[in-house]
Amino acid sequence: MKILAICSTFPYPPTRGGTQNRTFNLLKYLTQNHAVTLITQRNQDVTDSEIEGLRQSVEELVVFPRPLEAQGGIGAKLQRFGQFLTQGTPPNVLYLYDPKIQEWINQAITSGKFDAITCEHSVNEIYVRPLWKKQLQTVLNVHSSVYRTCKNQLETGTSDNASRDRLYLPLLKRYEQRSAQKFSKIVVTTDEDQHQMQAFCPDGDVTVIPNGVDLAEFSYRNADPGGHHLVFCGGMDYFVNIDAACLLGQEILPRIQKNYPDTTLTLVGSKPAPEVLALAERPGITVTGRVPSMTDYLHKATVCVVPLRTGFGMKIKTLEAMAAGVPIVGSDRGLEGLVVDNPDVPLRALRANQIDEYVEAITQLFENPELREKLSQNARSLIEENYTWERASQLYEEVIRGC
């Protein structure tokens, strides 16, 4: 098949973030059996060598410049909200929209160049016309529901602008529902997002395809390092991870250090925000920034903590830590889509959502090497059996082919 993939986020290197990771790995495996054209946008951080690296992974790479930052000021913000209200498209989607990309895609569809189109993350849906699904397969790959994410932020008090998000919430619901109905197929990463998309589009074809891990890159650890070393990984400029890092560094770690004064916390991830950098001033906390190998830091950790309070979809950071054999303490959001602590499955991670629960779970693991080993082995087995990029790509190929 000839497949056009649209991704406004430049998906290389895959270590830049969850969107990049999922997009790159799915397309890399699709390219083995199909002619994949990727159309994407390049911001100032993307190097020429990164463009060449991505070009090696697809049949054809088409790159457009990313738009400049949106104007600030109350007037510009009011104008963008007015557009959202009247046009039904969120400001972040309109900001990334490029008429030149639209023209390129329109010409390609008119000429019959492709058999299928995939939108890698819902922000790219703007380029797809509803009538196209009558002539070719159109697939929306939803990494996480924007409506559910906004709703959860309001419910948990993690929104950075609650007044704005209360206004946006019904508009996001209308937008996501309308978007879902344009496509032949919808792909999501978890059962929860499947239920949401099915509610938006009752007659729609919605398939769960979870995220995966490169098992060679995230190798299983050779030994339990012991000690009292915590780690949290992720892009440290993403608000979901910023909130989690601050919760971990400011509220959870001090409680742990009362009983284990030598406890350390390493925050691993690129582009740490000012709030994350400030955590390095606290006793025992290291902020690394971008690192050559996430696996090295995971292997040195006694426990990986994933204390997300918001953000939907399956978390690649959780899968990677499990693959590396690090015992996990995670929240409902951090463990979304994974069966880890049901009575009918082997115990694969400890769940926590309140500060006391985190303290209790981390303490349990500090004190019990047998439990650490049990979680380590069970988690790795789960990843090997169910969460590899090869398996995810096979499922994705079946959706695109219409099997």
Secondary structure as GFF3:
##gff-version 3
##sequence-region A 1 403
A	DSSP	beta_strand	2	7	.	.	.	ID=ss1
A	DSSP	three_ten_helix	14	16	.	.	.	ID=ss2
A	DSSP	alpha_helix	18	30	.	.	.	ID=ss3
A	DSSP	beta_strand	35	42	.	.	.	ID=ss4
A	DSSP	alpha_helix	48	55	.	.	.	ID=ss5
A	DSSP	beta_strand	60	65	.	.	.	ID=ss6
A	DSSP	alpha_helix	74	87	.	.	.	ID=ss7
A	DSSP	alpha_helix	91	96	.	.	.	ID=ss8
A	DSSP	alpha_helix	99	110	.	.	.	ID=ss9
A	DSSP	beta_strand	116	120	.	.	.	ID=ss10
A	DSSP	three_ten_helix	122	127	.	.	.	ID=ss11
A	DSSP	three_ten_helix	130	134	.	.	.	ID=ss12
A	DSSP	beta_strand	137	141	.	.	.	ID=ss13
A	DSSP	alpha_helix	146	156	.	.	.	ID=ss14
A	DSSP	alpha_helix	162	180	.	.	.	ID=ss15
A	DSSP	beta_strand	185	188	.	.	.	ID=ss16
A	DSSP	alpha_helix	191	200	.	.	.	ID=ss17
A	DSSP	beta_strand	206	208	.	.	.	ID=ss18
A	DSSP	beta_strand	229	233	.	.	.	ID=ss19
A	DSSP	alpha_helix	239	247	.	.	.	ID=ss20
A	DSSP	pi_helix	248	252	.	.	.	ID=ss21
A	DSSP	alpha_helix	253	259	.	.	.	ID=ss22
A	DSSP	beta_strand	264	268	.	.	.	ID=ss23
A	DSSP	alpha_helix	274	279	.	.	.	ID=ss24
A	DSSP	beta_strand	285	289	.	.	.	ID=ss25
A	DSSP	alpha_helix	294	299	.	.	.	ID=ss26
A	DSSP	beta_strand	303	306	.	.	.	ID=ss27
A	DSSP	alpha_helix	316	324	.	.	.	ID=ss28
A	DSSP	beta_strand	328	330	.	.	.	ID=ss29
A	DSSP	beta_strand	350	351	.	.	.	ID=ss30
A	DSSP	alpha_helix	355	367	.	.	.	ID=ss31
A	DSSP	alpha_helix	369	386	.	.	.	ID=ss32
A	DSSP	alpha_helix	389	401	.	.	.	ID=ss33
###
